[in-house]
Amino acid sequence: MTDAASPLAASPLAIVILAAGKGTRMKSELHKVLHPIAGRPMLEHLLASAAELAPERQVVVAGHGREQLEAVLAGRATIAVQEPQHGTGHAVLQAEAALAGFEGDVLILYGDVPFVRAQTMRAMLDRLHGWHNPPVVVLGFEPEDSLNYGRIVADADKILEMVEHKDATAEQRAVKLCNSGLMAVRSRDLFALLRRLRNDNAQGEYYLTDIVNIATDDGHHCAVIVTDDPDEVAGINSRGELAEAEARWQARRRRQAMADGASLVAPETVWFAWDTRVGRDVTIEPNVVFGPGVEVADNVTIRAFCHIEGASLASGVEVGPYARLRPGAVLKERSKVGNFVEMKKAVLGPGAKANHLSYLGDAEVGAGANIGAGTITCNYDGYFKHKTVIGERAFIGSNSALIAPVRIGADAIVAAGSAVSRDVADGELRLVRAEQLVKPGWADRFHDAMKKKKAEKAR
């Protein structure tokens, strides 16, 4: 937490996120920054971290696919349009109108660099108000392979020079400190520096990094801080890099789940969503996938090959193997669903069981009820969904069809193979089957006749 008297707390903050690139390497109609990691668009990961700093304004600089961004952001940020694209410096300049009248700090982030931590953003802003009051603070990193990153030539934290890789000399390329592209700048300095940019470089573009060189030439001390985790500034430009980012995120989340008291039998096979909440003494067997919106309480067992999304699992619940819990599934204390059971918008009461091959949709199952194998709640009539209510301690026999809307009373029994379309009272037995017809000798006569016909055709 930032102390209320610190410079960061006292200075208003604006966030500028660059997202105008076409993302051609993704080969997708979906905007690059909307591709999901852990079930959440990468842009939303970045906005969530920035939200911890309570920015007064948020601006997303867009170009291609801006309509998609507008739909997702839904007014949470101002869209500034960069068309055509003439480089990162030109992109930030497009945010000037959106920041008119704003006096404070500006954090410049990238929509395809989604995992910058809030603590890193705070460190950049704190340095902006620290020793020498630098006009620009740059986030640097030291990757194992510096590839084509721009370089930062520095003396301690003082930046002497910044250069893009394509414009760098062999000596400059030997420098290990690389530029992430992320910056913190005072609003009063930012746009004045941007208007002084020139595009006389290998790319013919207006580089954002050149504002540091301009400020340095003016005699100012621009500063660099270095992240201790190069992965947090890794950009995502292709499907391969997206998969690598997903793998890194999942690895961290699995470690966190185990550190918090969950047992993952085969950690590398468990896939969490961005908001999965897992309690203590939870056992998760191999090949379990969590979609968004899952809460797992303490002492839950999730067996192998389950898919769980939008579901709530109370203490002592057991799920699977091979179960699917869809949004709206609620399992109360000590309830159980077994193999090949699917639940959607359904509540399984305390101690209730659905052990095999059942579908429970738009249903409410009372405490202690038993759902036999092959039971389905017929919740859809082709136009509307209808609800099934099953009372406490009710017993639903195997291969039953409960045709909603229908109510099964407490302690009632539905006989196996029944198709129930009317309410069943408390304690009642409901048996809905055609009368069993017995014809002695019929099968023997049938077989004799068929064998005779087959023999005649073979002649």
Disulfide bonds with the S-S distance in Angstrom:
none
